[in-house]
Amino acid sequence: MTILVREGRPIRARSGNDKLEIEGVRVDTRPGTVDALIDWLIRYAPDAKSVNVEWASAGYPSKIELDHTDAIDDEVSFEVVEFVPLDSDS
């Protein structure tokens, strides 16, 4: 599932090639900000069997992959495709 987030709020979601309405997508358990993504990583990484994190040069995680078991299709991954920091003066 791909979720477009702006200012910490999900505004559009897609699963595969299907566009989904936000109201029909459970996004409240997905991190909506970089801070929430880091908090999610800190919470779930210690129990994972394998963890892979790639960091952008700006210092935020650009890709996170966690696998808790050897079962097929139980991996969780997040990828930050584009990150635009909010203006700190606003």
N, C-alpha and C positions, 0 to 999 in steps of 0.2 A: 504494500500500500504506500502510495506517495501522498504526503500531506503538505500543502503549501501553508506556511505560517507567516503571519505578519504581525509584528508587535505582540508576540506571545499568544496570538489567537489563530486557530486554524480557520482558513477561509475557503479552501478547496481540497478535495481528496480524489484520488484515482487509485483503482485497484487493477493492475494489468493495463488493458486497453479500455477499461470501462470507467467512465466518469461517474462519480457518486455525489449525491447531495450531502452536504455536511451534516444535515439533520439525521441522515440515515447511517452515519458512520460513527462508530464509537472512537472518538479521538481524545477523550478526557484522560485516558491512561497513557497517552503518548507525550513525550516531552515537547513543549511548544516554544522553548527558548534555549539558547546555548547553556545558560545556567541550569535549566531543568534537565538538559541532556547530560551535563556533567554530574548532577545529583543522581540521575538514573544510573549512570555508569558506576558511581561509587556504591550505590545500593545493590546492584545486581552482579557486578563483576566478581566479588569475592566467592560466590557460590558457583561460578561458571567453570566448566571443564576446560574451555579455551576462550581467550579474549584476544581480539585484534583491534588496535586503535591506531588510526592514522591521524596525524595532527597537521593542520594548515600552518603555514608560516606565520600567520597572525596570532597563533596560540590557541585556537579552538579545535575541538575534535571534528575532523571532516568526515570520518567514517568510523563506525563502531560495529563490530561483529562479536556476538556472544553465542556460545553453544553450551547448553547445560547438560546434554547427554549425547550418546552416540546415535540416537534415533534420527531417522531422516526427517527433514522438514521441521525441526524444532528450533532452528537457529533464529536469532533475532538480530536484525541489522538496521542501522540508521546511517544515512549519508546526508551531509549538509552540502547541497548542490550550490547554493548561493547564500552568502551571509552579508548583510548590510547592517553595520552597527547603527543603533539609534543615536541621534544627536544627543550628547550628554547635557546640553543646555536646555532641552525641551522638557 
